[in-house]
Amino acid sequence: MRSRTTGMWWGAAIEAPDPGALARFYAALLGWPQVHEEPGTAIVGTPGGSFLVFQQATDYTPPTWPPTPGAQRPMMHLDFQVGDLDEAVAEAQELGAKLADAQPQENVRVLFDPAGHPFCLCRDDG
């Protein structure tokens, strides 16, 4: 984007019933700092200067995964590469994530964050 200049931030905005709690979950999971919180919004910064923004959503309905006809579909999900898949899953669960029943691949684990958003931990096979 040509209008983007050095120092401008970018990131994904994720709806949640409790944005501060969800920001703290991802900050702990990823080891990234929570850089801002105000009523209705909390932000986690990445080492590279991008952000995950968590915004208040009233009447929030968590998505279902795998998608189910007539239910709220995931609109997006986050993927994180890890060195030890079992260890990363255990750490995520200690922080409040839940392992999904359906697992599509041997080197990927689908989990749900505390607000019910699916995210994937992907083993580094390289």
N, CA, C and O atoms as a GROMACS GRO file, in nm:
protein
  504
    1MET      N    1   0.085  -0.116   0.000
    1MET     CA    2   0.000   0.000   0.000
    1MET      C    3   0.091   0.124   0.000
    1MET      O    4   0.169   0.143   0.093
    2ARG      N    5   0.080   0.206  -0.101
    2ARG     CA    6   0.170   0.321  -0.116
    2ARG      C    7   0.149   0.426  -0.007
    2ARG      O    8   0.243   0.497   0.028
    3SER      N    9   0.030   0.438   0.047
    3SER     CA   10   0.004   0.541   0.147
    3SER      C   11   0.057   0.501   0.285
    3SER      O   12   0.055   0.582   0.378
    4ARG      N   13   0.103   0.377   0.299
    4ARG     CA   14   0.156   0.331   0.428
    4ARG      C   15   0.299   0.380   0.442
    4ARG      O   16   0.381   0.361   0.353
    5THR      N   17   0.328   0.444   0.555
    5THR     CA   18   0.463   0.495   0.580
    5THR      C   19   0.523   0.427   0.702
    5THR      O   20   0.452   0.364   0.780
    6THR      N   21   0.653   0.441   0.718
    6THR     CA   22   0.724   0.384   0.831
    6THR      C   23   0.661   0.433   0.961
    6THR      O   24   0.631   0.552   0.976
    7GLY      N   25   0.643   0.340   1.053
    7GLY     CA   26   0.587   0.375   1.183
    7GLY      C   27   0.436   0.354   1.193
    7GLY      O   28   0.381   0.352   1.303
    8MET      N   29   0.370   0.336   1.080
    8MET     CA   30   0.226   0.308   1.085
    8MET      C   31   0.207   0.164   1.130
    8MET      O   32   0.283   0.076   1.090
    9TRP      N   33   0.106   0.140   1.211
    9TRP     CA   34   0.081   0.005   1.259
    9TRP      C   35  -0.019  -0.065   1.170
    9TRP      O   36  -0.094   0.000   1.096
   10TRP      N   37  -0.021  -0.196   1.177
   10TRP     CA   38  -0.120  -0.277   1.107
   10TRP      C   39  -0.144  -0.402   1.189
   10TRP      O   40  -0.060  -0.441   1.270
   11GLY      N   41  -0.258  -0.464   1.167
   11GLY     CA   42  -0.288  -0.588   1.237
   11GLY      C   43  -0.430  -0.632   1.215
   11GLY      O   44  -0.508  -0.565   1.147
   12ALA      N   45  -0.463  -0.744   1.272
   12ALA     CA   46  -0.597  -0.801   1.264
   12ALA      C   47  -0.677  -0.759   1.387
   12ALA      O   48  -0.622  -0.753   1.497
   13ALA      N   49  -0.805  -0.731   1.368
   13ALA     CA   50  -0.895  -0.700   1.479
   13ALA      C   51  -0.983  -0.822   1.503
   13ALA      O   52  -1.042  -0.876   1.409
   14ILE      N   53  -0.991  -0.865   1.627
   14ILE     CA   54  -1.061  -0.987   1.665
   14ILE      C   55  -1.167  -0.951   1.768
   14ILE      O   56  -1.136  -0.888   1.870
   15GLU      N   57  -1.290  -0.990   1.744
   15GLU     CA   58  -1.399  -0.961   1.837
   15GLU      C   59  -1.397  -1.060   1.953
   15GLU      O   60  -1.362  -1.176   1.936
   16ALA      N   61  -1.436  -1.011   2.071
   16ALA     CA   62  -1.437  -1.095   2.190
   16ALA      C   63  -1.533  -1.037   2.293
   16ALA      O   64  -1.555  -0.916   2.296
   17PRO      N   65  -1.589  -1.122   2.378
   17PRO     CA   66  -1.674  -1.070   2.485
   17PRO      C   67  -1.592  -0.998   2.593
   17PRO      O   68  -1.644  -0.908   2.660
   18ASP      N   69  -1.465  -1.036   2.610
   18ASP     CA   70  -1.376  -0.973   2.708
   18ASP      C   71  -1.241  -0.949   2.640
   18ASP      O   72  -1.152  -1.033   2.650
   19PRO      N   73  -1.226  -0.836   2.571
   19PRO     CA   74  -1.103  -0.814   2.493
   19PRO      C   75  -0.976  -0.814   2.578
   19PRO      O   76  -0.872  -0.862   2.533
   20GLY      N   77  -0.982  -0.762   2.699
   20GLY     CA   78  -0.862  -0.760   2.784
   20GLY      C   79  -0.816  -0.900   2.819
   20GLY      O   80  -0.696  -0.929   2.814
   21ALA      N   81  -0.910  -0.987   2.855
   21ALA     CA   82  -0.874  -1.125   2.889
   21ALA      C   83  -0.817  -1.198   2.769
   21ALA      O   84  -0.720  -1.273   2.782
   22LEU      N   85  -0.876  -1.177   2.652
   22LEU     CA   86  -0.825  -1.246   2.533
   22LEU      C   87  -0.688  -1.192   2.493
   22LEU      O   88  -0.603  -1.269   2.449
   23ALA      N   89  -0.665  -1.063   2.508
   23ALA     CA   90  -0.533  -1.007   2.481
   23ALA      C   91  -0.429  -1.066   2.576
   23ALA      O   92  -0.318  -1.098   2.534
   24ARG      N   93  -0.463  -1.080   2.704
   24ARG     CA   94  -0.369  -1.139   2.799
   24ARG      C   95  -0.338  -1.285   2.764
   24ARG      O   96  -0.224  -1.329   2.778
   25PHE      N   97  -0.439  -1.360   2.716
   25PHE     CA   98  -0.417  -1.498   2.673
   25PHE      C   99  -0.314  -1.502   2.560
   25PHE      O  100  -0.216  -1.576   2.569
   26TYR      N  101  -0.335  -1.423   2.454
   26TYR     CA  102  -0.243  -1.426   2.340
   26TYR      C  103  -0.106  -1.369   2.377
   26TYR      O  104  -0.005  -1.416   2.326
   27ALA      N  105  -0.101  -1.270   2.463
   27ALA     CA  106   0.029  -1.216   2.507
   27ALA      C  107   0.109  -1.326   2.577
   27ALA      O  108   0.229  -1.341   2.552
   28ALA      N  109   0.043  -1.402   2.664
   28ALA     CA  110   0.112  -1.510   2.735
   28ALA      C  111   0.148  -1.624   2.640
   28ALA      O  112   0.258  -1.679   2.648
   29LEU      N  113   0.057  -1.660   2.549
   29LEU     CA  114   0.080  -1.770   2.456
   29LEU      C  115   0.199  -1.741   2.365
   29LEU      O  116   0.282  -1.829   2.339
   30LEU      N  117   0.208  -1.618   2.316
   30LEU     CA  118   0.308  -1.583   2.216
   30LEU      C  119   0.432  -1.516   2.273
   30LEU      O  120   0.533  -1.504   2.204
   31GLY      N  121   0.426  -1.473   2.399
   31GLY     CA  122   0.539  -1.400   2.456
   31GLY      C  123   0.553  -1.260   2.400
   31GLY      O  124   0.662  -1.204   2.398
   32TRP      N  125   0.441  -1.203   2.353
   32TRP     CA  126   0.438  -1.067   2.299
   32TRP      C  127   0.378  -0.975   2.404
   32TRP      O  128   0.293  -1.019   2.481
   33PRO      N  129   0.419  -0.851   2.410
   33PRO     CA  130   0.366  -0.761   2.512
   33PRO      C  131   0.225  -0.711   2.480
   33PRO      O  132   0.189  -0.689   2.364
   34GLN      N  133   0.147  -0.695   2.585
   34GLN     CA  134   0.020  -0.623   2.569
   34GLN      C  135   0.056  -0.476   2.577
   34GLN      O  136   0.110  -0.430   2.678
   35VAL      N  137   0.028  -0.401   2.471
   35VAL     CA  138   0.077  -0.263   2.460
   35VAL      C  139  -0.029  -0.158   2.487
   35VAL      O  140   0.004  -0.040   2.499
   36HIS      N  141  -0.155  -0.198   2.497
   36HIS     CA  142  -0.260  -0.098   2.520
   36HIS      C  143  -0.385  -0.169   2.569
   36HIS      O  144  -0.416  -0.280   2.528
   37GLU      N  145  -0.457  -0.101   2.659
   37GLU     CA  146  -0.589  -0.147   2.700
   37GLU      C  147  -0.672  -0.028   2.743
   37GLU      O  148  -0.626   0.057   2.819
   38GLU      N  149  -0.793  -0.024   2.696
   38GLU     CA  150  -0.892   0.076   2.737
   38GLU      C  151  -1.026   0.005   2.731
   38GLU      O  152  -1.034  -0.105   2.676
   39PRO      N  153  -1.132   0.063   2.786
   39PRO     CA  154  -1.261  -0.006   2.779
   39PRO      C  155  -1.299  -0.043   2.636
   39PRO      O  156  -1.307   0.044   2.548
   40GLY      N  157  -1.321  -0.170   2.613
   40GLY     CA  158  -1.364  -0.218   2.483
   40GLY      C  159  -1.254  -0.255   2.386
   40GLY      O  160  -1.284  -0.310   2.279
   41THR      N  161  -1.128  -0.228   2.418
   41THR     CA  162  -1.018  -0.256   2.325
   41THR      C  163  -0.891  -0.294   2.403
   41THR      O  164  -0.860  -0.232   2.505
   42ALA      N  165  -0.820  -0.394   2.354
   42ALA     CA  166  -0.689  -0.430   2.408
   42ALA      C  167  -0.602  -0.470   2.289
   42ALA      O  168  -0.651  -0.527   2.192
   43ILE      N  169  -0.473  -0.439   2.298
   43ILE     CA  170  -0.383  -0.461   2.184
   43ILE      C  171  -0.257  -0.534   2.231
   43ILE      O  172  -0.198  -0.501   2.334
   44VAL      N  173  -0.218  -0.635   2.152
   44VAL     CA  174  -0.094  -0.709   2.173
   44VAL      C  175  -0.003  -0.674   2.058
   44VAL      O  176  -0.044  -0.680   1.942
   45GLY      N  177   0.122  -0.636   2.088
   45GLY     CA  178   0.218  -0.600   1.984
   45GLY      C  179   0.310  -0.715   1.952
   45GLY      O  180   0.341  -0.796   2.039
   46THR      N  181   0.353  -0.723   1.827
   46THR     CA  182   0.447  -0.827   1.786
   46THR      C  183   0.587  -0.768   1.781
   46THR      O  184   0.604  -0.647   1.771
   47PRO      N  185   0.689  -0.854   1.787
   47PRO     CA  186   0.826  -0.804   1.775
   47PRO      C  187   0.850  -0.728   1.645
   47PRO      O  188   0.935  -0.640   1.642
   48GLY      N  189   0.777  -0.760   1.538
   48GLY     CA  190   0.796  -0.696   1.409
   48GLY      C  191   0.718  -0.568   1.390
   48GLY      O  192   0.726  -0.505   1.285
   49GLY      N  193   0.640  -0.527   1.491
   49GLY     CA  194   0.568  -0.401   1.482
   49GLY      C  195   0.425  -0.411   1.433
   49GLY      O  196   0.362  -0.308   1.409
   50SER      N  197   0.372  -0.530   1.416
   50SER     CA  198   0.230  -0.543   1.383
   50SER      C  199   0.154  -0.573   1.513
   50SER      O  200   0.216  -0.594   1.618
   51PHE      N  201   0.022  -0.576   1.505
   51PHE     CA  202  -0.057  -0.587   1.626
   51PHE      C  203  -0.174  -0.682   1.608
   51PHE      O  204  -0.223  -0.703   1.497
   52LEU      N  205  -0.219  -0.739   1.719
   52LEU     CA  206  -0.347  -0.806   1.727
   52LEU      C  207  -0.434  -0.716   1.815
   52LEU      O  208  -0.399  -0.688   1.929
   53VAL      N  209  -0.545  -0.672   1.760
   53VAL     CA  210  -0.636  -0.582   1.832
   53VAL      C  211  -0.758  -0.663   1.872
   53VAL      O  212  -0.819  -0.730   1.788
   54PHE      N  213  -0.794  -0.658   1.998
   54PHE     CA  214  -0.911  -0.729   2.049
   54PHE      C  215  -1.016  -0.625   2.084
   54PHE      O  216  -0.992  -0.533   2.162
   55GLN      N  217  -1.136  -0.641   2.024
   55GLN     CA  218  -1.241  -0.542   2.040
   55GLN      C  219  -1.365  -0.603   2.103
   55GLN      O  220  -1.400  -0.719   2.078
   56GLN      N  221  -1.431  -0.524   2.185
   56GLN     CA  222  -1.554  -0.566   2.253
   56GLN      C  223  -1.662  -0.600   2.151
   56GLN      O  224  -1.686  -0.523   2.058
   57ALA      N  225  -1.727  -0.712   2.170
   57ALA     CA  226  -1.839  -0.752   2.085
   57ALA      C  227  -1.956  -0.789   2.174
   57ALA      O  228  -1.949  -0.887   2.250
   58THR      N  229  -2.063  -0.712   2.167
   58THR     CA  230  -2.182  -0.747   2.243
   58THR      C  231  -2.255  -0.859   2.170
   58THR      O  232  -2.250  -0.866   2.047
   59ASP      N  233  -2.322  -0.943   2.243
   59ASP     CA  234  -2.393  -1.059   2.186
   59ASP      C  235  -2.300  -1.147   2.103
   59ASP      O  236  -2.340  -1.200   2.000
   60TYR      N  237  -2.177  -1.162   2.149
   60TYR     CA  238  -2.077  -1.243   2.080
   60TYR      C  239  -2.120  -1.390   2.075
   60TYR      O  240  -2.166  -1.445   2.174
   61THR      N  241  -2.104  -1.451   1.959
   61THR     CA  242  -2.129  -1.593   1.941
   61THR      C  243  -2.000  -1.657   1.890
   61THR      O  244  -1.954  -1.622   1.782
   62PRO      N  245  -1.942  -1.750   1.965
   62PRO     CA  246  -1.819  -1.812   1.918
   62PRO      C  247  -1.844  -1.892   1.791
   62PRO      O  248  -1.952  -1.949   1.774
   63PRO      N  249  -1.745  -1.898   1.702
   63PRO     CA  250  -1.761  -1.977   1.580
   63PRO      C  251  -1.754  -2.126   1.611
   63PRO      O  252  -1.701  -2.166   1.715
   64THR      N  253  -1.807  -2.206   1.520
   64THR     CA  254  -1.794  -2.351   1.532
   64THR      C  255  -1.688  -2.400   1.436
   64THR      O  256  -1.671  -2.346   1.326
   65TRP      N  257  -1.616  -2.502   1.478
   65TRP     CA  258  -1.517  -2.565   1.393
   65TRP      C  259  -1.516  -2.712   1.422
   65TRP      O  260  -1.511  -2.751   1.539
   66PRO      N  261  -1.520  -2.796   1.321
   66PRO     CA  262  -1.535  -2.760   1.182
   66PRO      C  263  -1.668  -2.690   1.157
   66PRO      O  264  -1.762  -2.706   1.234
   67PRO      N  265  -1.676  -2.612   1.048
   67PRO     CA  266  -1.800  -2.539   1.020
   67PRO      C  267  -1.920  -2.632   1.016
   67PRO      O  268  -1.915  -2.744   0.966
   68THR      N  269  -2.029  -2.581   1.071
   68THR     CA  270  -2.154  -2.655   1.078
   68THR      C  271  -2.263  -2.571   1.011
   68THR      O  272  -2.275  -2.453   1.041
   69PRO      N  273  -2.341  -2.630   0.921
   69PRO     CA  274  -2.448  -2.554   0.856
   69PRO      C  275  -2.541  -2.488   0.959
   69PRO      O  276  -2.586  -2.551   1.054
   70GLY      N  277  -2.568  -2.360   0.937
   70GLY     CA  278  -2.657  -2.285   1.025
   70GLY      C  279  -2.592  -2.227   1.149
   70GLY      O  280  -2.657  -2.153   1.223
   71ALA      N  281  -2.466  -2.260   1.174
   71ALA     CA  282  -2.396  -2.208   1.292
   71ALA      C  283  -2.296  -2.100   1.249
   71ALA      O  284  -2.260  -2.091   1.131
   72GLN      N  285  -2.252  -2.021   1.344
   72GLN     CA  286  -2.152  -1.917   1.316
   72GLN      C  287  -2.023  -1.981   1.266
   72GLN      O  288  -1.962  -2.060   1.337
   73ARG      N  289  -1.983  -1.946   1.144
   73ARG     CA  290  -1.859  -1.997   1.085
   73ARG      C  291  -1.740  -1.914   1.132
   73ARG      O  292  -1.756  -1.795   1.161
   74PRO      N  293  -1.621  -1.975   1.141
   74PRO     CA  294  -1.502  -1.895   1.163
   74PRO      C  295  -1.480  -1.805   1.041
   74PRO      O  296  -1.485  -1.852   0.927
   75MET      N  297  -1.455  -1.677   1.064
   75MET     CA  298  -1.430  -1.585   0.954
   75MET      C  299  -1.281  -1.582   0.920
   75MET      O  300  -1.243  -1.548   0.808
   76MET      N  301  -1.198  -1.619   1.016
   76MET     CA  302  -1.054  -1.627   0.996
   76MET      C  303  -0.999  -1.704   1.115
   76MET      O  304  -1.069  -1.726   1.214
   77HIS      N  305  -0.874  -1.744   1.105
   77HIS     CA  306  -0.807  -1.802   1.222
   77HIS      C  307  -0.659  -1.768   1.214
   77HIS      O  308  -0.607  -1.731   1.109
   78LEU      N  309  -0.592  -1.780   1.327
   78LEU     CA  310  -0.450  -1.750   1.336
   78LEU      C  311  -0.372  -1.881   1.335
   78LEU      O  312  -0.414  -1.980   1.395
   79ASP      N  313  -0.258  -1.883   1.266
   79ASP     CA  314  -0.166  -1.997   1.263
   79ASP      C  315  -0.035  -1.955   1.327
   79ASP      O  316   0.015  -1.844   1.304
   80PHE      N  317   0.022  -2.045   1.409
   80PHE     CA  318   0.150  -2.020   1.474
   80PHE      C  319   0.238  -2.143   1.457
   80PHE      O  320   0.199  -2.254   1.493
   81GLN      N  321   0.358  -2.124   1.402
   81GLN     CA  322   0.452  -2.233   1.386
   81GLN      C  323   0.525  -2.257   1.517
   81GLN      O  324   0.564  -2.162   1.585
   82VAL      N  325   0.542  -2.385   1.554
   82VAL     CA  326   0.606  -2.422   1.680
   82VAL      C  327   0.710  -2.532   1.653
   82VAL      O  328   0.701  -2.604   1.554
   83GLY      N  329   0.806  -2.543   1.743
   83GLY     CA  330   0.909  -2.647   1.729
   83GLY      C  331   0.863  -2.781   1.781
   83GLY      O  332   0.888  -2.884   1.718
   84ASP      N  333   0.795  -2.783   1.896
   84ASP     CA  334   0.747  -2.907   1.958
   84ASP      C  335   0.596  -2.896   1.973
   84ASP      O  336   0.547  -2.823   2.059
   85LEU      N  337   0.524  -2.969   1.890
   85LEU     CA  338   0.378  -2.957   1.884
   85LEU      C  339   0.312  -2.998   2.016
   85LEU      O  340   0.225  -2.927   2.064
   86ASP      N  341   0.352  -3.110   2.073
   86ASP     CA  342   0.290  -3.155   2.198
   86ASP      C  343   0.314  -3.056   2.311
   86ASP      O  344   0.222  -3.026   2.388
   87GLU      N  345   0.436  -3.004   2.320
   87GLU     CA  346   0.468  -2.906   2.424
   87GLU      C  347   0.388  -2.777   2.404
   87GLU      O  348   0.337  -2.720   2.501
   88ALA      N  349   0.378  -2.731   2.281
   88ALA     CA  350   0.303  -2.608   2.252
   88ALA      C  351   0.155  -2.625   2.284
   88ALA      O  352   0.092  -2.533   2.337
   89VAL      N  353   0.098  -2.741   2.252
   89VAL     CA  354  -0.043  -2.767   2.285
   89VAL      C  355  -0.062  -2.765   2.436
   89VAL      O  356  -0.157  -2.704   2.486
   90ALA      N  357   0.027  -2.830   2.509
   90ALA     CA  358   0.016  -2.833   2.656
   90ALA      C  359   0.025  -2.692   2.714
   90ALA      O  360  -0.051  -2.658   2.805
   91GLU      N  361   0.117  -2.611   2.663
   91GLU     CA  362   0.130  -2.473   2.712
   91GLU      C  363   0.003  -2.393   2.683
   91GLU      O  364  -0.044  -2.319   2.769
   92ALA      N  365  -0.052  -2.408   2.563
   92ALA     CA  366  -0.175  -2.336   2.528
   92ALA      C  367  -0.290  -2.379   2.618
   92ALA      O  368  -0.369  -2.295   2.660
   93GLN      N  369  -0.300  -2.508   2.646
   93GLN     CA  370  -0.407  -2.556   2.733
   93GLN      C  371  -0.390  -2.504   2.876
   93GLN      O  372  -0.490  -2.474   2.942
   94GLU      N  373  -0.268  -2.495   2.924
   94GLU     CA  374  -0.244  -2.439   3.057
   94GLU      C  375  -0.291  -2.294   3.066
   94GLU      O  376  -0.331  -2.248   3.173
   95LEU      N  377  -0.288  -2.222   2.953
   95LEU     CA  378  -0.331  -2.082   2.949
   95LEU      C  379  -0.481  -2.068   2.927
   95LEU      O  380  -0.534  -1.957   2.934
   96GLY      N  381  -0.551  -2.179   2.902
   96GLY     CA  382  -0.695  -2.173   2.886
   96GLY      C  383  -0.748  -2.215   2.751
   96GLY      O  384  -0.869  -2.210   2.729
   97ALA      N  385  -0.662  -2.257   2.658
   97ALA     CA  386  -0.708  -2.304   2.528
   97ALA      C  387  -0.768  -2.444   2.543
   97ALA      O  388  -0.734  -2.518   2.635
   98LYS      N  389  -0.855  -2.478   2.450
   98LYS     CA  390  -0.915  -2.612   2.446
   98LYS      C  391  -0.883  -2.676   2.312
   98LYS      O  392  -0.893  -2.612   2.207
   99LEU      N  393  -0.844  -2.803   2.316
   99LEU     CA  394  -0.813  -2.878   2.195
   99LEU      C  395  -0.942  -2.915   2.124
   99LEU      O  396  -1.036  -2.964   2.187
  100ALA      N  397  -0.947  -2.892   1.993
  100ALA     CA  398  -1.064  -2.930   1.914
  100ALA      C  399  -1.070  -3.082   1.899
  100ALA      O  400  -0.967  -3.149   1.895
  101ASP      N  401  -1.191  -3.135   1.892
  101ASP     CA  402  -1.207  -3.279   1.870
  101ASP      C  403  -1.156  -3.320   1.733
  101ASP      O  404  -1.088  -3.421   1.719
  102ALA      N  405  -1.190  -3.241   1.631
  102ALA     CA  406  -1.149  -3.273   1.494
  102ALA      C  407  -1.011  -3.216   1.466
  102ALA      O  408  -0.988  -3.096   1.486
  103GLN      N  409  -0.920  -3.300   1.421
  103GLN     CA  410  -0.784  -3.259   1.389
  103GLN      C  411  -0.754  -3.300   1.244
  103GLN      O  412  -0.751  -3.419   1.214
  104PRO      N  413  -0.733  -3.202   1.154
  104PRO     CA  414  -0.724  -3.233   1.011
  104PRO      C  415  -0.590  -3.289   0.963
  104PRO      O  416  -0.586  -3.358   0.861
  105GLN      N  417  -0.481  -3.262   1.036
  105GLN     CA  418  -0.349  -3.303   0.988
  105GLN      C  419  -0.262  -3.347   1.104
  105GLN      O  420  -0.282  -3.304   1.217
  106GLU      N  421  -0.166  -3.435   1.074
  106GLU     CA  422  -0.077  -3.486   1.178
  106GLU      C  423   0.015  -3.377   1.234
  106GLU      O  424   0.049  -3.382   1.353
  107ASN      N  425   0.055  -3.281   1.152
  107ASN     CA  426   0.151  -3.180   1.197
  107ASN      C  427   0.084  -3.049   1.240
  107ASN      O  428   0.152  -2.948   1.259
  108VAL      N  429  -0.048  -3.049   1.255
  108VAL     CA  430  -0.124  -2.930   1.294
  108VAL      C  431  -0.220  -2.968   1.406
  108VAL      O  432  -0.280  -3.076   1.404
  109ARG      N  433  -0.235  -2.879   1.504
  109ARG     CA  434  -0.336  -2.897   1.608
  109ARG      C  435  -0.425  -2.774   1.609
  109ARG      O  436  -0.378  -2.661   1.618
  110VAL      N  437  -0.554  -2.799   1.601
  110VAL     CA  438  -0.654  -2.693   1.609
  110VAL      C  439  -0.696  -2.682   1.755
  110VAL      O  440  -0.730  -2.781   1.819
  111LEU      N  441  -0.691  -2.559   1.807
  111LEU     CA  442  -0.735  -2.531   1.943
  111LEU      C  443  -0.834  -2.415   1.938
  111LEU      O  444  -0.846  -2.346   1.837
  112PHE      N  445  -0.903  -2.394   2.050
  112PHE     CA  446  -0.992  -2.279   2.064
  112PHE      C  447  -0.936  -2.190   2.175
  112PHE      O  448  -0.902  -2.238   2.282
  113ASP      N  449  -0.928  -2.060   2.149
  113ASP     CA  450  -0.886  -1.966   2.253
  113ASP      C  451  -1.001  -1.952   2.355
  113ASP      O  452  -1.109  -2.006   2.332
  114PRO      N  453  -0.979  -1.880   2.465
  114PRO     CA  454  -1.084  -1.869   2.566
  114PRO      C  455  -1.216  -1.808   2.518
  114PRO      O  456  -1.320  -1.829   2.580
  115ALA      N  457  -1.214  -1.733   2.407
  115ALA     CA  458  -1.338  -1.678   2.353
  115ALA      C  459  -1.400  -1.770   2.249
  115ALA      O  460  -1.508  -1.741   2.197
  116GLY      N  461  -1.334  -1.882   2.218
  116GLY     CA  462  -1.388  -1.978   2.123
  116GLY      C  463  -1.340  -1.965   1.980
  116GLY      O  464  -1.387  -2.039   1.894
  117HIS      N  465  -1.247  -1.873   1.953
  117HIS     CA  466  -1.190  -1.862   1.818
  117HIS      C  467  -1.095  -1.979   1.794
  117HIS      O  468  -1.012  -2.008   1.880
  118PRO      N  469  -1.106  -2.047   1.679
  118PRO     CA  470  -1.006  -2.150   1.650
  118PRO      C  471  -0.873  -2.086   1.612
  118PRO      O  472  -0.868  -1.979   1.550
  119PHE      N  473  -0.764  -2.153   1.650
  119PHE     CA  474  -0.630  -2.117   1.603
  119PHE      C  475  -0.553  -2.245   1.586
  119PHE      O  476  -0.587  -2.348   1.645
  120CYS      N  477  -0.447  -2.240   1.507
  120CYS     CA  478  -0.369  -2.360   1.478
  120CYS      C  479  -0.226  -2.344   1.525
  120CYS      O  480  -0.164  -2.239   1.510
  121LEU      N  481  -0.174  -2.452   1.582
  121LEU     CA  482  -0.033  -2.466   1.610
  121LEU      C  483   0.020  -2.562   1.507
  121LEU      O  484  -0.030  -2.674   1.493
  122CYS      N  485   0.123  -2.520   1.433
  122CYS     CA  486   0.176  -2.598   1.320
  122CYS      C  487   0.321  -2.636   1.350
  122CYS      O  488   0.405  -2.550   1.374
  123ARG      N  489   0.349  -2.765   1.348
  123ARG     CA  490   0.484  -2.813   1.376
  123ARG      C  491   0.579  -2.772   1.265
  123ARG      O  492   0.545  -2.781   1.147
  124ASP      N  493   0.698  -2.727   1.303
  124ASP     CA  494   0.802  -2.690   1.207
  124ASP      C  495   0.869  -2.818   1.161
  124ASP      O  496   0.951  -2.876   1.233
  125ASP      N  497   0.836  -2.863   1.041
  125ASP     CA  498   0.896  -2.984   0.985
  125ASP      C  499   1.016  -2.954   0.898
  125ASP      O  500   1.068  -3.044   0.831
  126GLY      N  501   1.062  -2.829   0.898
  126GLY     CA  502   1.172  -2.792   0.811
  126GLY      C  503   1.299  -2.802   0.880
  126GLY      O  504   1.403  -2.774   0.821
   0.00000   0.00000   0.00000
